[in-house]
Structure formats: structure tokens, C-alpha cells
Amino acid sequence: MPITVFEVKGVPAHRRERIEGAVVAGGRHATVSYEAWIAADPFKGGFRLLITGPHGFERTVTLAVDDAPAVIADRVRQTLDE
């Protein structure tokens, strides 16, 4: 699995599975392993996604909690392709 989600904090349970699944789906194209942490962002009304990987790769993506899974997966793909 190219992205392993280690923790999901503060995201409502009814949205957690959908968000985590979209993050994993967004990283399926990756050729190396990445790690992700998802946390609610109460100041912006969404959530933050921290992605780390090889060679010091570290990016934070801010998303809305009601974004569609396709949007979340696309943002993850774009972030990994940077």
C-alpha cells in the first residue's frame, strides 16, 4: 500500500472512513511508500492531511470536511506528484 494512514483525529466517525479511503485511493499510483496523518482543522472548518515520505518529503494539505472523495483523492495525487 503506497499510503498508510496512521491516525485520524477529530474527524467525525461518519466521515472518517470516506476521507481515509479517498486518501489511500489518491496514493495508489505512487511507486514508493508514504505515511499520512489526518486531523480536524477547527479554525478552517475542514481537516489537515500531513503526508510524509522518502528523502524528506513532507506536505500538508488542507481540505473541506465535505469534499467529495474524488476531490480528496485528486488533491492527494497532485501533492504526491509535486
N, C-alpha and C positions, 0 to 999 in steps of 0.2 A: 504494500500500500504506500504510494508516494507521499500522502499526507496523513500523519497520525495526529488526531485531536486528543490532547492530554487533559484538558479541563474546560468546562463550560460553567461560568459563574454568573449568577444574577439574571440569566435569561429565563423567562417563564417556561415551565415544563412543556406546555402545549406548543411552543415554538422551537424548543431545543433540538428535537430530532430532525426537523425540517432544515434548520440552519446548519447543524453538524453534517447532515447528508449532503447539502449543497457545497460545503467547504471541501469535503472529501471528493465529490464529483469534479469540482474545479481543478483538483490536483491530479486527476487520473492520467493526464498526458505527461506529467513530469517524469524525467528519467532518473532523478535522484530523490532521496527521501527528504521530506520536510516535516516540521513539527508545528502544531498550531495550538493556540490558546484562545478561547472565546470568552469575552467578558462584557457584561452590560455596561453601557455608557450613559448614565442617568443625565448627564449635562446636555447631551445631544439627542437624547431620546432614541438611541439605537444600540448598537453594540460595536465593540472593537475586536478585531481579529489580528493577533500577533502571529506572524509566520516566520520561523527561523529555518535555516538550512546550512548547507556546506559553505565553506570559505567565508564565514562571517555574514551570510545573508540574513537580514533582519528587516522586516517590513511590517508596518501597522496599517490596516485598512479599516476605515470607519463606514459602517453600513446602517441602513434603517432596519429596525426590527421587523417591519412588514414588507421588506423587499422580497420579490419572488425568488425561488430557488435558482432559476436560470440567471437572474441578475447577480446573485451572490457567487455562483459558480463562474460566471464570466469575469467578475472582478478578481477572483482568486487566480484564474488563468492569466489575466493581464498582469497581475502583480508578480507571478512566478516568471513571466516572460520578460520582465524588466532587465 
